[in-house]
Amino acid sequence: MRKPALCLISLVLVLSVSACSRSPRSNFYTLVPQALPPGQALSAAAPSVSVGPVTIPEVVDRPQIVLRVAENRVEVLESHRWAEPLKSEIPRLMAQDLGRMLGSSRVSSYGQSAGADATYRVLVDIARLEAVPGEAATVQALWTVRRGSARIKGESLVRQKVSGPGYDQLVSACSRALAGVSSDIAKAIQADAAALP
């Protein structure tokens, strides 16, 4: 009688310990490029562009999503993470957005050999990348567009409201805010290309 009771107690203890040691399930998020406008096709005749390097603040350069919860306080979400490092995902996202905005099939991100002989090189320094739950995502960036020895410098400050509750909507707002920066860069490239002889 005593032996089965001890076995039962041991089994309960093992199950309790294993239940406590399970880590919470992680959710992984990616940034999504803006959709190609209806009827628009990408052309190889449009400007060739290479995006990068892109620098980001160290406070958000981590696998976890970081939320701004007060003026001087952030929260690092252990169970809500980026699927890949932002320092590689953001240049790729911006290259995709710029390709769509310029109608160009020749836009690549830094590190890809496809951009080695690009007409335009885009350098971006993201000074601020903030996500406030239930409110907005904000991106502030300084950028430079190079064509040979010519330089076009600009600054973008884009704030996109969150369209609903949850982290999916917050990440979507981050994607749209970064697309706003890409839009400013695309306008600078288009203006420069139009002025060329």
BELWO-V344572 format. One record per residue. PSI is psi as a letter, one per 30 degrees, with the letter a starting at -180 (none if undefined). OMEGA is omega in degrees with one decimal (NA if undefined). Layout:
# BELWO-V344572
psi->PSI omega->OMEGA
psi->PSI omega->OMEGA
This chain:
# BELWO-V344572
psi->e omega->-175.9
psi->e omega->-177.8
psi->e omega->177.3
psi->e omega->179.0
psi->e omega->177.7
psi->e omega->177.4
psi->e omega->-179.8
psi->e omega->178.5
psi->e omega->179.1
psi->e omega->179.4
psi->e omega->178.3
psi->e omega->178.8
psi->e omega->179.3
psi->e omega->178.9
psi->e omega->179.2
psi->e omega->-179.4
psi->e omega->-179.3
psi->e omega->177.7
psi->e omega->-179.7
psi->f omega->-175.0
psi->f omega->177.7
psi->k omega->177.9
psi->l omega->-179.5
psi->l omega->-179.2
psi->k omega->178.4
psi->k omega->174.1
psi->k omega->-177.0
psi->k omega->-174.0
psi->l omega->174.6
psi->l omega->173.5
psi->k omega->-174.6
psi->k omega->178.0
psi->l omega->178.4
psi->l omega->-176.2
psi->k omega->175.4
psi->k omega->179.0
psi->k omega->-178.5
psi->k omega->177.0
psi->f omega->-179.0
psi->k omega->175.6
psi->l omega->177.3
psi->k omega->-175.7
psi->k omega->175.7
psi->f omega->179.8
psi->f omega->179.3
psi->l omega->-176.7
psi->k omega->173.5
psi->k omega->-173.0
psi->k omega->171.4
psi->k omega->-177.1
psi->k omega->174.1
psi->l omega->4.7
psi->l omega->175.0
psi->k omega->176.4
psi->k omega->179.7
psi->l omega->179.5
psi->k omega->-179.3
psi->f omega->-177.7
psi->f omega->178.9
psi->f omega->-178.9
psi->i omega->-177.4
psi->l omega->-178.7
psi->e omega->-176.2
psi->k omega->171.7
psi->k omega->-178.6
psi->k omega->179.6
psi->k omega->171.4
psi->j omega->-177.8
psi->f omega->175.6
psi->l omega->-177.7
psi->e omega->-177.0
psi->g omega->-178.4
psi->k omega->175.5
psi->l omega->176.2
psi->k omega->178.8
psi->j omega->-175.5
psi->j omega->-176.8
psi->e omega->-175.7
psi->g omega->175.9
psi->j omega->-169.6
psi->l omega->172.8
psi->k omega->-179.1
psi->f omega->175.3
psi->l omega->-178.0
psi->k omega->-179.3
psi->e omega->-177.2
psi->f omega->172.7
psi->f omega->-179.0
psi->e omega->-177.4
psi->e omega->177.7
psi->e omega->179.3
psi->e omega->177.6
psi->e omega->-178.7
psi->e omega->177.1
psi->e omega->178.8
psi->e omega->179.2
psi->e omega->-180.0
psi->e omega->177.7
psi->e omega->179.6
psi->e omega->-177.3
psi->e omega->-179.4
psi->f omega->-176.5
psi->g omega->-174.6
psi->k omega->174.5
psi->g omega->-176.7
psi->h omega->175.8
psi->k omega->-178.1
psi->l omega->178.6
psi->l omega->-178.3
psi->k omega->179.1
psi->f omega->176.3
psi->k omega->-177.2
psi->f omega->-179.3
psi->f omega->-176.8
psi->g omega->-174.6
psi->e omega->-178.4
psi->g omega->-177.5
psi->k omega->177.0
psi->e omega->-178.5
psi->k omega->172.5
psi->k omega->-176.6
psi->k omega->176.4
psi->k omega->-175.8
psi->k omega->173.9
psi->j omega->179.2
psi->j omega->-177.6
psi->f omega->-175.8
psi->k omega->175.1
psi->j omega->-173.3
psi->k omega->175.4
psi->k omega->179.2
psi->j omega->-175.5
psi->k omega->179.0
psi->f omega->-178.1
psi->d omega->-173.0
psi->l omega->168.9
psi->k omega->-177.3
psi->k omega->175.6
psi->k omega->172.9
psi->k omega->-175.1
psi->k omega->168.6
psi->k omega->-178.4
psi->l omega->178.1
psi->k omega->173.9
psi->k omega->180.0
psi->k omega->169.4
psi->j omega->-173.8
psi->b omega->179.0
psi->f omega->-179.9
psi->k omega->179.7
psi->k omega->172.3
psi->k omega->-179.0
psi->k omega->178.9
psi->l omega->176.2
psi->k omega->179.0
psi->k omega->172.4
psi->j omega->-174.6
psi->k omega->177.5
psi->k omega->179.3
psi->k omega->179.3
psi->k omega->175.2
psi->k omega->-173.5
psi->g omega->178.5
psi->l omega->-179.5
psi->l omega->174.4
psi->l omega->-177.3
psi->f omega->176.4
psi->e omega->-178.6
psi->e omega->178.9
psi->e omega->177.6
psi->e omega->176.4
psi->e omega->177.2
psi->e omega->176.3
psi->e omega->178.1
psi->e omega->-178.7
psi->e omega->179.0
psi->e omega->177.3
psi->e omega->176.0
psi->e omega->176.9
psi->e omega->175.9
psi->e omega->178.3
psi->e omega->179.1
psi->e omega->177.5
psi->e omega->179.6
psi->e omega->179.9
psi->e omega->179.4
psi->e omega->179.0
psi->e omega->179.3
psi->e omega->179.8
psi->e omega->179.2
psi->e omega->179.9
psi->e omega->-179.3
psi->e omega->179.0
psi->f omega->-178.7
psi->f omega->-179.2
psi->k omega->179.2
psi->none omega->NA
